[in-house]
């Protein structure tokens, strides 16, 4: 896939990858096997002034760079690959610099910034974004998550919405509701900690999906919506009935996957290089 990068003829920040400017770095970029082509794009400024804008064409983002840190593997629609923000973060910032993303989504840019030792900051109009990001910027260890899950009581009596049974097995729905009640109580009391935030992040991301790695029967993936009536139609068409899912087991399995590339500190703690402010 060819990608074009254009910018106006203004001073560009120095970067730490090489000794030259960002423009020089782009002109010399051959990392994916092709030389960068430099051309010019006409641009009109203020309806009158005509500028020749330097345009660089190369494969700055390709399928060859899809392997990234395991912490990014959160299901979210329309998210770009981590290597895209990494390309710019590495060339336009230094460790310790602030990197801000005003449209966080699943948090690809802020997480990549933290992994690169930058101070990550961001926001999003969707509150789901903060839930998905905050837990991963202060990750607990696998042992901490397993211990917390073991001590959670999810089998008690709890009211559930009957209409949601088109998505979930009755016992699975009870466990989800019990977990939700626990997290809301912790948040209201001010005792919600990094382990709770992590469990909340994973659970929210496992609510609906296409495989047995999610709590639901086959349906739309996370951060997409289907109505109860719509799900009834999906169930009828696929001749499916929600199967029993073990909420704790699914959370633990996804946790292990997300933490696969994480490094344990000498003191036994686990954290990214950067933090969110």
SULPE-V872059 format. One record per pair of residues at least 4 apart in sequence whose C-alpha atoms are under 6 Angstrom apart, sorted by the first residue. I is the first residue (numbers start at 0). J is the second residue. If there is no record, write none. Layout:
((I & J) (I & J))
//
This chain:
((0 & 58) (1 & 57) (1 & 58) (2 & 56) (2 & 57) (2 & 58) (3 & 55) (3 & 56) (4 & 54) (4 & 55) (5 & 53) (5 & 54) (7 & 52) (12 & 91) (13 & 20) (14 & 90) (14 & 91) (16 & 90) (19 & 23) (26 & 35) (28 & 35) (29 & 33) (29 & 34) (35 & 56) (35 & 57) (36 & 55) (36 & 56) (37 & 54) (37 & 55) (38 & 54) (39 & 51) (39 & 52) (39 & 53) (39 & 54) (40 & 51) (40 & 52) (41 & 50) (41 & 51) (42 & 49) (42 & 50) (43 & 48) (43 & 49) (44 & 48) (69 & 257) (69 & 260) (70 & 257) (81 & 107) (82 & 86) (84 & 88) (84 & 108) (85 & 89) (87 & 91) (88 & 92) (94 & 116) (94 & 117) (95 & 117) (95 & 118) (96 & 117) (96 & 118) (97 & 117) (97 & 118) (97 & 119) (98 & 119) (99 & 120) (99 & 121) (100 & 121) (101 & 121) (101 & 122) (102 & 122) (102 & 123) (103 & 121) (103 & 122) (103 & 123) (104 & 128) (105 & 128) (105 & 131) (106 & 110) (106 & 132) (109 & 119) (112 & 117) (112 & 119) (113 & 117) (113 & 119) (113 & 272) (113 & 273) (114 & 271) (114 & 272) (116 & 272) (116 & 273) (117 & 273) (118 & 273) (118 & 274) (119 & 275) (120 & 275) (120 & 276) (129 & 133) (130 & 200) (131 & 200) (134 & 196) (134 & 197) (137 & 270) (138 & 270) (139 & 194) (140 & 269) (153 & 174) (153 & 177) (166 & 215) (166 & 216) (167 & 172) (167 & 215) (167 & 241) (168 & 241) (168 & 242) (168 & 243) (171 & 243) (171 & 244) (185 & 190) (185 & 191) (186 & 191) (191 & 195) (198 & 202) (199 & 203) (205 & 213) (205 & 214) (206 & 213) (206 & 214) (207 & 213) (207 & 215) (207 & 220) (207 & 221) (208 & 213) (208 & 218) (208 & 219) (208 & 220) (209 & 217) (209 & 218) (214 & 244) (216 & 241) (225 & 229) (234 & 238) (234 & 239) (263 & 267) (263 & 268) (263 & 269) (264 & 268) (264 & 269))
//
